[in-house]
């Protein structure tokens, strides 16, 4: 996938997440069943996980090799360590 395709896919996933969030808001406003609302929140979590995976894949396959070729190995490693630490919180 090229950078444009990755961007389009990320934007598509964001639109899906935004739509789900709006739906959840409406469900809460309408006092719908908690179980049904929770099912939708789980769907949002999965969608965010997929978005993160897409972004990380793109970063590892484009930004990281570019940074390494440019001689910024320590910066690249520091960024990856920071991302890993954030993902563990």
Secondary structure as UniProt FT lines:
FT   HELIX           3..29
FT   TURN            30..31
FT   HELIX           34..58
FT   HELIX           59..63
FT   HELIX           64..69
FT   TURN            70..71
FT   HELIX           73..87
//
